[in-house]
Amino acid sequence: MSWERTNYSSGAPLEESVGYSRMVKKGPFVFVGGTTSVQPDGTVYAEGDAYGQTKYVLDKQIKLLAQAGAKPEDVVSVKMYLTDMKMGAEACKAYSEFFKEIKPLCTAVGTTALNRPTQVVEIEMTAVLDD
């Protein structure tokens, strides 16, 4: 079986120069790469705030999923990277506003740093579309 592949860009300059996509859809699978709270103007939304950044990133990713025909109910896995695991409760509070009833797999991973010191959350997710 051969599935069509569609790459989606967020418009970030590095996507083209490095060679990566923000999201890839292949067959019924939709993969959203690690996303932080960088706004279109290049600034970090909710600097140092795990709740604000998580909410911003998940909203951004759900809007991106819609471009591939996916909705929150199609999300099967979410991975959150946190620069301080003590912020986990705040990140989970924002996460639950999107996924409490859907209940995808969720993994929280501690990391020493993200691209900028004021970024404290990075999230990736996977969705599977119904046929």
Secondary structure by P-SEA (a helix, b strand, c coil): cbbbbbbbbcccccccccccccbbbcccbbbbcccccccccccccccccaaaaaaaaaaaaaaaaaaaccccccccbbbbbbccccaaaaaaaaaaacccccccbbbbbbbcccccccccbbbbbcccccc
